[in-house]
């Protein structure tokens, strides 16, 4: 009987100690730097511009449309890129969400003209 009592007491003691050990709450994820987000937006727009430029080159090389049409489409992309970088220069190098939305609409229209 005393062994059983000792075992029960040991279990109770261990149980109460285990209840005291509480995992700390997970650390809150660090908030991203707004400038980094703005820079990422510009990088995404530049990536879309680069991708469309390559698609134009491929379409011209494959004969889908003549080089003058490809040049006109490249000029359109150059204008959009200039707009993006002009906007970015006003915000320390990045784009606001609204600016990115407007540029993406222009890129959607350009992509439609390219034939996507």
HUJOLIN-V566850 format. One record per residue. N is the residue number from 1. RES is the residue in one small letter. SS is DSSP state (H for helix, E for strand, C for the rest). D_CENTER is the distance of its C-alpha to the mean C-alpha in Angstrom with 1 decimal. Layout:
N;RES;SS;D_CENTER, N;RES;SS;D_CENTER
This chain:
1;x;C;66.7, 2;x;H;65.8, 3;x;H;63.3, 4;x;H;61.7, 5;x;H;61.6, 6;x;H;60.1, 7;x;H;57.4, 8;x;H;56.6, 9;x;H;56.5, 10;x;H;54.2, 11;x;H;51.8, 12;x;H;51.8, 13;x;H;51.2, 14;x;H;48.3, 15;x;H;46.9, 16;x;H;47.0, 17;x;H;45.4, 18;x;H;42.6, 19;x;H;42.0, 20;x;H;41.7, 21;x;C;38.9, 22;x;C;35.8, 23;x;C;32.3, 24;x;C;30.4, 25;x;C;27.7, 26;x;C;24.2, 27;x;C;22.7, 28;x;C;20.1, 29;x;C;16.6, 30;x;C;16.2, 31;x;C;14.5, 32;x;C;11.7, 33;x;C;13.1, 34;x;H;12.7, 35;x;H;13.2, 36;x;H;10.4, 37;x;H;7.9, 38;x;H;10.1, 39;x;H;10.0, 40;x;H;6.4, 41;x;H;7.1, 42;x;H;10.2, 43;x;H;9.0, 44;x;H;7.3, 45;x;H;10.6, 46;x;H;12.6, 47;x;H;11.4, 48;x;H;12.6, 49;x;H;15.7, 50;x;H;16.5, 51;x;H;16.2, 52;x;H;18.5, 53;x;H;20.8, 54;x;H;21.3, 55;x;H;22.1, 56;x;H;24.6, 57;x;H;26.2, 58;x;H;26.5, 59;x;H;28.1, 60;x;H;30.5, 61;x;H;31.4, 62;x;C;32.1, 63;x;C;34.2, 64;x;C;32.3, 65;x;C;32.9, 66;x;C;34.8, 67;x;H;33.6, 68;x;H;34.3, 69;x;H;31.9, 70;x;H;29.2, 71;x;H;30.0, 72;x;H;29.6, 73;x;H;26.2, 74;x;H;25.1, 75;x;H;26.6, 76;x;H;24.5, 77;x;H;21.3, 78;x;H;22.7, 79;x;H;23.4, 80;x;H;19.8, 81;x;H;18.5, 82;x;H;21.3, 83;x;H;20.4, 84;x;H;16.7, 85;x;H;18.1, 86;x;H;20.9, 87;x;H;18.7, 88;x;H;16.6, 89;x;H;20.0, 90;x;C;21.0, 91;x;C;18.3, 92;x;C;18.6, 93;x;C;16.2, 94;x;C;13.1, 95;x;C;12.6, 96;x;C;13.2, 97;x;H;11.6, 98;x;H;14.9, 99;x;H;15.0, 100;x;H;11.8, 101;x;H;13.4, 102;x;H;16.6, 103;x;H;15.4, 104;x;H;13.7, 105;x;H;17.1, 106;x;H;18.9, 107;x;H;16.9, 108;x;H;17.7, 109;x;H;21.3, 110;x;H;21.3, 111;x;H;20.0, 112;x;H;22.9, 113;x;H;25.3, 114;x;H;24.2, 115;x;C;25.0, 116;x;C;22.0
